[in-house]
Amino acid sequence: MYVTEMHRMQPHVLRLNRSEEETVSAINTMKINFVEELRLDLYRHWTIYDSLCNSCYTACKFKVWSLKGHKNLLEFLADMGLPLVQCKQRFSAMDVQFRENFRSWIDRSAAKFGLDNMAYGSFSAQIGYKIKLSAADMLLSTTALIENPEKSTEEAFLQALDALSWSNVTKILAGIETAKLQQAAIKTHVRNFIDTHQVVCTGPFVYAYVEEGTPNMKYFSRPLTLCKLARFLREAWISSNKRARDYPFILSAPVDLEKGTCLVAGVPCQTEETRRSEFRKAFTQAADRTQANASFDCFDNCVFEMQMEDRGKFFDALTALCTV
């Protein structure tokens, strides 16, 4: 589906891009290009080391939360010929030879370390000689802005809306900085869940709770960020438990301690990605059976809010439904 939609965007790219004659005299013209994007979150605006450690794909492939996994990551960098001191500098501050050869080096070494799907088709945009942004950069930036825990819902939405315009590059970059903090918090929580064995398999599904008072809990009171944590944690769990790919994953986090509410996010198993509607149906049926005070008003069908006091009986009912 992704590839189909990507090809559908190609005519719009041609329509929006100006001819070479026009761009000669239009330094501020936006140029959109098809690119093979790396599965490294925000690496152009971060350090290579941090991006490798905090991106779901590479973090789970290397299992960076373990000593062996971190050692393998360092071996990967050495195999590419990238000094660690360069990898821990902001990408734009790296020596030119390392920055310009990074892409070819990572393509050369990826297969040796099991990174078979290191790149995917995407788009990038650039205005004149200004900063270059990929579609993934924009997605992560606007998501971070719209779920900024320091802003009201209305203010966060308006900031994210403003960031969609190239005239507000500073807001896009501010969103990228927030996204980096969110991504680092997600990886830290994944490591904590794995180290403390807080992921539980209860028969028909796997679940975990974000405990009250957890550092950076503010990020996970938002649906999109909680879903990102759920997907990251699920991939990390699967990397050590291959059978887990056949189980749906459910993650819950506190939202409002005064009101006693929490968010619940569900991720279907990899063999049932097309059955998200059935997952939502199971959630609503479990809530109805237990008469739980639940609110299904999120855009994502598999995310909802409920009272924490109802969570136990809700999961019992969900277990019974999924076992049938």
N, C-alpha and C positions, 0 to 999 in steps of 0.2 A: 504493500500500500504506500509506503514511504517513497519508493522509487517511482511509482505511478504519479504521485502528487508532485514529485520533484520535476518530472518531465512536463507536467502540466504548467509549471511555473516558467519554463523556458521562454514561451512567447512573451510573457510579461517582462522578462529580463531584456529581451531584444527591443521591446517597445520603450522601456525606460532608459536604456543606454543610448547616448547620442553617437553620431557618426564621428570618425576620427577628425574630419574637417572642423566639426563644431567644437570638439574637445580641445583643439589647439588653442583656441582663444577663450576657452571657458575653464579656468583653473578650478573653479568651485563646482564644476559639474560632477554629479555622483556617477560612479562607474560600478556596475554590478557584474561579478564574474562567477562562473561555475568553478568550484574548487573541490578537491579531495581533502576534506577536513579531518584532522586527527581527533581521536577520542580523548583529548586532553583538555579539560575545562579551563578556559580563560588563559591558556599558556602564553599568549602574546602580551598579556597584561599582568603576568605573575612571574614566578620563577619556574623553570622546568622541573626542578625538584618538588616544589609544592604542588604543581599541577599533577605530576605523576602520583604523588602520595594521596591526593585528595579527589582525584577523578575516579568514579565508580569502576570503570572498566579496568584500568591499570592497577588500582589499589586491590581489587578482588583477584585479579590474575596473579599478582605477586604476593598477596596476603601480607600487606605491609605492616599489619599490626603484630606480626610475629618476627622474632629475630632472624629466622631463616629467610622470611619473605623480604625483609629490609635488606639483608645481605644480597639476595638475588637482584633487587632493584639497583643496588650499587654496582653489581657486576654488569648489569644491563647498560648502565651509564658508561662504565669502563669499556665495554665492548664497542660502544658507539664512538669512543675516543673523546668523550666529554669530561673535562676535569670537574670535580665536584664544586670547586670554587666558582666556576662559571655557571654551573647548574643552579647554584643558590643565589645568583644575581638575577635581578629583574631581566626578563628576556630582551627588552629593548636596550639594556646596558651591557649585554654580553659582547665579547669581541666579535667583530664582523665575521671572521672566518667560521666561528662556531654557530653564529646565528644563521648565516646563509646556508651552511651545510647541514644544519640540524635535521631538516626534513629528509634528505637523502640518506643520512646516517641512520635515522630511526627506521626508515623503510628497509634498510639493509639488515638491521639487527633484530627487528621485531619478531620474525618467524622463529629465530633461534630460541626465543624465550616464551613461545606460545601465544604471542600477540597476533593472532591470525586475522583479526578484524579491527586493525588499528585505525583504519580510515573509512570514511563514508562520503557519499556525494552530497554536496551542500552548496551554499552561495556565500560570497563575501561582498562587502560594499566599501567604497572608498571615495572621498571627495577630494579631488586634487591630490595634494601631498599630505593631507591630514591623516589621522589615525585610521587604520584598517580594522574593520569589524566583521566577524563572521555571523551567520544567522544564529549560531549557538550562543555567541557573545551577547547578542541582542536579547535572545530568549532569557538567558540567565540574569541579565541586567534588569529587564522589565519585571521579571518574576520577583527578584529581590526588592525592587522598589514597591511593587504592589503589595508585598507581604512584609514590609518594613514594620517591625514591632514597636518602633519608636513613634510612629505616626498613626493618626486616626485612619479608619478605613477609607473615608472620603478623600483625605489629603494624600494618602498613599496611592489611591487610584489616579488622582489627577497628576501626581508626579510621574507615574508610570506612563500615563497618556502623553504627557509633555516629552518624555524621553524618546518617543517614537519619531520625533522630528529631528532631522539632522542639524537644525538650528540650535538644538539643546544638547550638544555633545557633552557638555559638562555634567548634565544629569545622567546621561548614559554611562559616563565614566564613574560617577558616584554610585550608580547601581552596580557596576562591576566590582567596585571595592566592597560593597555590602554583600554581593554574591560570593566573594572570596571568603568573607567571614562566615557566611552561612555554610559554604561547602566544607570549610575546615571544621566547623562545629558538627556537621553531619558525620564526617569521618571519625572524629573523636568519639562521638556517641556509638558509632558502629564498633569501634575498638573496645569501648567499655562493655557493650553488650556481649561481645565475643569473649572477652577476658573473664567476665563475671558470670558467664553461662546463664544469662537472663532470657535467652531465646528458648521457648518451651514448645514442644510438639505434643499436642493434645489429641492425637488420633486423626481427625479429618483435616486439620489445619495447624499451622505454626503461628505462634503469637508472641508478642513482647509488649511491655509497658515502659513508657518514659516516666520515671518516678518524679514525684513532687520535689521541688528544690534542686533538681538537676541543673548544673551549670548550663547556661545558654538555652534553658527551657523555653525562653520567650520566642525563639525561632520556630519551635515545633507546635505552637498554638495556632499556626496558620496551615490551611489544608494542603497547599502545593508543596510547602517545605516538608510537612509531615510525610507526604507521599514520596518525596525524594528520599527521605530517610528510610522509609519502608522498603523502597526498591533497592537502595544501596545495601541495607541490612540483609535483605533476602538474598542478594547476589553473594554477599560475604558468607552467609550461612550455607548456600549451595556450594561454594568453593571448597568447603570442608565436609559437606554432607550431600553427596550427589543425589540421594533419594529425595532430598528436600525439594527438588525442582518439580515434583509431582504434587506438592501441597500448596494450597493458597497461603498467603502470609497476611497477618492482621497486626496492626500496630496502633496503640492508643497513647494519647498524651493529654495532660491537663490543659484546659483552656482558661477557665476562670475559677480560681480557688474560692472566691467569695460565693459564687453561685453554685460551686460544686459540679462544674461541667467538664467534659473531656471530649476530645475528637477521636474518632475511630476511622482508620484508613485500611482498606483492603487491597491486596495485590493478587490477582488470579495467578494460578500456577502457569508455567510456561506453555503447557500443552492445552491451556484453556483460555488464552488471551482473548479469543473471540466471544467468550461467554461472560463478559463483564455484567451484562444485564441480569444473568442468573445469580451472580454474586450479590448484586443489589437486591434482588428479590429475596434471597436468603436473609439479608440484613433486615429488610422490612418485616418479613414473616416472624423472625426472632423477636423483634421489637414489639410486634402485635401480640404474640403469644405471652410475653412477660409484662405487657402493658407498660413498657419502659418509656420514659419521657425522652423521646428522640426527635431530632429535627433533621430532615433530609432536604436541606436547601442549598447544598454545595453544587457547583457546576459538575464536579466529578461524581458519577453515580455511586462510586465505592467509598465515599467519604461522608460522614455525618457526625452530628454532635449529640451527646446524650448526658444524662446525669451520672456522675461517677458511682453513686450508690446503686444504680441499676446495672452496672457493668458486669458484675458477677453472674447474675441470673440471665443476663443477655447472652453471655458466652456459653452458659450451660444449655440454653435453648438452641443456640447456633450449632453447638456440638451435636445435639440430638437431630437437628434438621439435616446436617451434612453427613451424618452417619447412616441415615435412612437410604 
